Amino acid sequence: MAHLFTIDGLPVETGDLICTQDGGDSIVAGQFWRLIGKLIPGEVDHIVVYVGPAGRCVEAGARARVIEFDIGSGTWDAARMMDQRLIDDRLVGVADPLQGRGFSRAEEERIRMAVADYCLAQAARNAPYNLNFFDSATENGFYCSQLAYKAYLPHGVDLNSGKGVPDVPGTERIVFPQEVWESCTHRRPG
């Protein structure tokens, strides 16, 4: 059964994607993450997969592997989560890869649970971080948006849409966080 949670007033369900922007003001490390974020096109720099229950999430990020972490309260507080994640970011919004794609509620529920299982399995095996952003087909390692892409692809949801990113020859194999945001129905905090 899919789990429900609320982050900064936004409802999230198992399989939803928490979209963030690198760099915060709460700690000095935020300046470092803001610089990293400038290398990634678009407003959204990072993707986290909500799996539930409560605040449980999975991401490929700064720990150089896929990890499971807990948001804790219903507030996105990067400084509080720093020990778990090593990332300072701010919430942009939540993307729903399934909304508007014509799935029945039962099929949507099945996909959401399969996506959560896939992501949790990558965290359980300590899948390494994929530094080769051009190799989004591999399952030997993952970058943040590639993890979401690979989790949804077997269910007919292709998050490598090309939407919202520069049309630069050779980059079409990269799954950018911004194109994930643009290819999904999304909502921002109030």
Secondary structure, 3 states (H helix, E strand, C coil): CCCEEEECCEEEECCCEEEEEECCCCCCHHHHHHHHHCCCCCCCCEEEEECCCCCEEEEECCCCEEEEEECCCCCCCHHHHHHHHCCCEEEEEEEECCCCCCCCHHHHHHHHHHHHHHHHHHHHCCCEECCCCCCCCCCCCECHHHHHHHHHHHHCCCCCCCCCCCCCCCCCCCCCHHHHHHHCEEECCC
